[in-house]
Amino acid sequence: MTGALAGVYTREPLRAYVNATNIEARIELLTLLRRGGIVPTAELDGSADTVVVAAGSTVDEAMDACPEACLSSRHPLLLVADSFPPTGVMRAVKAGVRAMFWFSRATPEQLAAAVQAAHLGECRIPQEAMVRLLGGVVVPGKPAPRPASAAVTMPLTPRQTAVLELMAEGHGNAAIAHTLLCSEHTVKNVIYDMAARLQVRNRAQAVAYAVTEGLI
Amino acid sequence: MGEPVRVSVIALDPILEAGATSALNDCPDVAVVPPQDPAAVSVMIVDKMVDQAFDMLRALRDQPRRPEVVIAAADLAPAEALHAIAAGARGLLRRRETGTAGLARAVLAVAGGDCTVPPDMLAQLFERGPRSLKARDLGPWSGFSTGSGLSDRERAVLALIADGRETDEIARELCYSPRTVVGVVHDITHRFRLRNRAHAVAYAMRAGLL
C-alpha cells in the first residue's frame, strides 16, 4: 500500500521539499507525502526529481512560501492552498506554475499524484479555480454581480450547490428532483431560499453568480 | 489506500478503446467498468472535438451518476478546449503527449475534483484572456455549424440575462422588440444545443464567450 502508488508512475521515488507558512500544515503535508510514497527532503539539491511543495492558506501565500531559488531553478513546483482567488491563480500561472492542489482534499494518493503531475510538467488545477478564471473575469464596464452579505458569511448548503450545478446544465425542476431523489416541491423551496440568500431574481442570474464566484 | 476509482472508457474506435482500457487497468488506483455500469469518471477517446464528440460528452454528463469526463483527443485547439470545459469536461489531454500513466493520473485528478488541460494550453487560455477568443480568432475549428463565438448582439443579450433581466427589460434596454430578444436567445441555444437561458449563461461564461 504505502509507496506502491508512486512506483506505478516512475521508477525512482520522488523527493519533495516542503515549505509551508504554517507549521501544522507542514507536518500534515510531510505525513501525507510519506504515506503516498514521496520522500521528504530538507535540501534543494537542484535535481528535477525534487518537487517543491509550497503551502499557504491562499495560493498567493503559497507562492510567497516558495523559496526564491525554486522559481528560477529546475525544481518543479506544486502549490497547496485552501483558497484559489483568480488573481492569485493567474499570478501563479504567469510564473510558470502548472500544478495547484486543494489542501482540504489531500489524501496520500491524491497528493502523490499531484506531486507526480508537477514533476512531469502536467497541469492540475482545482476545478473551481479553473471555472472562476475562465468564467469569472468581469466584463469591462459591467459591474460584477454583488455578493449578498449573507452569501459571504453563509456558504451554500450542499443541496443548494447541487441544485445550482444542475440548473447550470439546463435541467428543469423535474429533472433536478429526479437526479437528487427529492420532490419537485423541495427543489422549488431550495431555489427559493437560494435566490433570497444570493439576492438574485431568477435562475439565469443565480447561475451567473455561482459561476462567477466559483461556487459551481 | 481508498477504493479504486471506477472508470468507463468510450471510444468510436475499438482498438483505441482496448488500448485505453488496458492502460488504465495497469494502474491499481482505477478500475475499469463496462460502459453501462455506473462510473465516477468516463474517459472519451476521440480524434477531434467535432459535434459528435460534444454529443457524446453531453450524453455522458446526462447519465444519472453524472460522471466526470476526461477527453483524450488526437488534436485539441484552445477554443475546442473552452467549449469542452463549458460542456462539462474536466480533463483534456492530447493523446500523443499522454502516456498510459498520464491517462490514469488525469482520471485520478478529475475524480479528486481537479481539472487538467495540456500544460502549454493553460497559459494560452488564461494569458490571452478567454474573452479575447472572439469568433474571428477561433482558428481552424469549424465546430458548431455557424461558428463557435457570439456576435456582439448575442453577447449583449446574454449579459443582461446573466444580470437577471427578463425579455421585456432586455428589449427596452437594447431598443429591440421582445420578439428579437427571444429570437437572439433561440439562436444561441439552438447553435450550442443548450436547454434554456440558465444553461446558456453558464455555458457562455464557462467557455469564456461572455
Chai-1 contact restraints between the chains, C-beta under 6 A:
chainA,res_idxA,chainB,res_idxB,connection_type,confidence,min_distance_angstrom,max_distance_angstrom,comment,restraint_id
A,M1,B,M1,contact,1.0,0.0,6.0,A-B,restraint_1
A,V8,B,C27,contact,1.0,0.0,6.0,A-B,restraint_2
A,Y9,B,A101,contact,1.0,0.0,6.0,A-B,restraint_3
A,V93,B,A123,contact,1.0,0.0,6.0,A-B,restraint_4
A,V93,B,F126,contact,1.0,0.0,6.0,A-B,restraint_5
A,R98,B,P119,contact,1.0,0.0,6.0,A-B,restraint_6
A,R105,B,G112,contact,1.0,0.0,6.0,A-B,restraint_7
A,R105,B,G113,contact,1.0,0.0,6.0,A-B,restraint_8
A,E109,B,M1,contact,1.0,0.0,6.0,A-B,restraint_9
A,Q110,B,G112,contact,1.0,0.0,6.0,A-B,restraint_10
A,A113,B,R105,contact,1.0,0.0,6.0,A-B,restraint_11
A,A113,B,L108,contact,1.0,0.0,6.0,A-B,restraint_12
A,A117,B,R105,contact,1.0,0.0,6.0,A-B,restraint_13
A,G121,B,P119,contact,1.0,0.0,6.0,A-B,restraint_14
A,C123,B,T116,contact,1.0,0.0,6.0,A-B,restraint_15
A,C123,B,V117,contact,1.0,0.0,6.0,A-B,restraint_16
A,C123,B,P119,contact,1.0,0.0,6.0,A-B,restraint_17
A,C123,B,L122,contact,1.0,0.0,6.0,A-B,restraint_18
A,R124,B,A109,contact,1.0,0.0,6.0,A-B,restraint_19
A,R124,B,D114,contact,1.0,0.0,6.0,A-B,restraint_20
A,R124,B,T116,contact,1.0,0.0,6.0,A-B,restraint_21
A,I125,B,C115,contact,1.0,0.0,6.0,A-B,restraint_22
A,P126,B,D114,contact,1.0,0.0,6.0,A-B,restraint_23
A,Q127,B,R90,contact,1.0,0.0,6.0,A-B,restraint_24
A,Q127,B,G113,contact,1.0,0.0,6.0,A-B,restraint_25
A,Q127,B,C115,contact,1.0,0.0,6.0,A-B,restraint_26
A,M130,B,C115,contact,1.0,0.0,6.0,A-B,restraint_27
A,L133,B,F126,contact,1.0,0.0,6.0,A-B,restraint_28
A,L134,B,P130,contact,1.0,0.0,6.0,A-B,restraint_29
A,L134,B,R206,contact,1.0,0.0,6.0,A-B,restraint_30
A,L134,B,G208,contact,1.0,0.0,6.0,A-B,restraint_31
A,G135,B,M205,contact,1.0,0.0,6.0,A-B,restraint_32
A,G135,B,R206,contact,1.0,0.0,6.0,A-B,restraint_33
A,M167,B,A198,contact,1.0,0.0,6.0,A-B,restraint_34
A,A168,B,A202,contact,1.0,0.0,6.0,A-B,restraint_35
A,G170,B,L194,contact,1.0,0.0,6.0,A-B,restraint_36
A,G170,B,R195,contact,1.0,0.0,6.0,A-B,restraint_37
A,G170,B,N196,contact,1.0,0.0,6.0,A-B,restraint_38
A,G170,B,H199,contact,1.0,0.0,6.0,A-B,restraint_39
A,V200,B,G164,contact,1.0,0.0,6.0,A-B,restraint_40
A,R201,B,G164,contact,1.0,0.0,6.0,A-B,restraint_41
A,N202,B,G164,contact,1.0,0.0,6.0,A-B,restraint_42
A,R203,B,A198,contact,1.0,0.0,6.0,A-B,restraint_43
A,A204,B,I161,contact,1.0,0.0,6.0,A-B,restraint_44
A,A204,B,R197,contact,1.0,0.0,6.0,A-B,restraint_45
A,A204,B,A198,contact,1.0,0.0,6.0,A-B,restraint_46
A,A204,B,V201,contact,1.0,0.0,6.0,A-B,restraint_47
A,Q205,B,G164,contact,1.0,0.0,6.0,A-B,restraint_48
A,V207,B,A198,contact,1.0,0.0,6.0,A-B,restraint_49
A,V207,B,V201,contact,1.0,0.0,6.0,A-B,restraint_50
A,V207,B,A202,contact,1.0,0.0,6.0,A-B,restraint_51
A,A208,B,A162,contact,1.0,0.0,6.0,A-B,restraint_52
A,A208,B,V201,contact,1.0,0.0,6.0,A-B,restraint_53
A,V211,B,A202,contact,1.0,0.0,6.0,A-B,restraint_54
A,V211,B,M205,contact,1.0,0.0,6.0,A-B,restraint_55
